[in-house]
């Protein structure tokens, strides 16, 4: 998933990038990565 796909409303997740769970928050970090907080699975990061 990229930040632009999230902004367009059409994010595409890869199963190896984030588990099937509830994402509670997605933020662009100061390092340019997209950080996603999940319920009970931790925080995941991907290049935005």
C-alpha positions in Angstrom: 0.0 0.0 0.0 1.2 3.5 -0.8 0.2 6.8 0.7 -1.2 7.9 -2.7 -3.4 4.8 -2.9 -4.7 5.5 0.6 -5.5 9.1 -0.3 -7.3 8.0 -3.4 -9.5 5.6 -1.4 -8.2 2.5 -3.2 -5.5 1.0 -1.0 -4.1 -2.4 -2.1 -2.5 -4.4 0.8 -0.1 -7.3 0.3 -0.8 -10.2 2.6 2.8 -10.3 3.6 2.9 -6.6 4.5 0.1 -6.6 7.1 -2.0 -9.3 8.7 -5.8 -9.6 8.3 -6.8 -7.4 11.2 -8.4 -4.1 12.1 -6.2 -1.0 11.3 -6.9 1.7 13.8 -4.7 4.4 12.5 -2.5 5.1 9.4 0.0 8.0 9.5 2.8 9.2 7.3 6.0 9.3 9.3 8.7 12.0 9.1 10.9 9.4 7.4 8.5 9.0 4.5 7.1 5.6 5.6 3.5 4.9 6.1 2.8 3.5 9.7 -0.3 1.5 10.4 -1.4 0.7 13.9 -3.5 -2.5 14.2 -5.7 -3.8 17.0 -3.7 -6.5 18.8 -1.0 -7.0 16.1 1.3 -4.1 16.6 2.5 -1.4 14.3 3.5 -2.0 10.6 5.5 0.1 8.3 5.7 0.3 4.5 7.3 2.7 2.0 4.8 5.4 1.0 
